[in-house]
């Protein structure tokens, strides 16, 4: 259920990012997202206590946010350049990297069923992309880089969640990324027009709720179980892209989505049996 909240948040961010890309640069979007996120987190801390942000793991927060910032940049850049379903399809190589990194650094087991689930998800991505078609597109390359960045961020979040509160993880995300994105946005600075501000709020709030939900999910299950649930975004965003932006639903997308859902079924039923 926590991952369902994350899915809704990520799709809201995708729609907001597509709309904002008509006026703002990618770093500009990330800068305003960080400002809005910091305001929301500060308001929550004012009510619940600032003591939650005490940490002895600043290096872990820094690693997580450098990886996450790189992933966010590639993701928003891809959203501006290629169809939404293609963005999400390429991004779904993230569980492959996450499973490998979690096994290497967190000691999580790569069982046969998890490997089959990941393989099915990856096969679905390949069917949608059809290797050799569009993969050299700059937007596609950016999202491939984003997938690796997200995998590092997921594993770092799993590690931090053992000792840090979810709101502390969100606080350091906004504080660390704010100055970096501001400096990067300065060379091509643009102020958003009035119609863009609601979308900025959507992106800013959805970014926080997505990460809060993911952190809660990772506290309750292995990263190799939680992350593949994100595959469900693919069929959902394909439908949204079709109705909102007239992006076609082709047979390859449908077949790939079916493989992805099969992988999800195997992975989640494995998790439920274990719990």
PyMOL commands that set and color helices and strands:
alter all, ss='L'
color gray80, all
select helices_A, chain A and resi 2-20+26-48+50-53+58-81+84-91+94-105+112-129+138-160+166-186+194-220+223-245+251-274
alter helices_A, ss='H'
color red, helices_A
deselect
rebuild
show_as cartoon
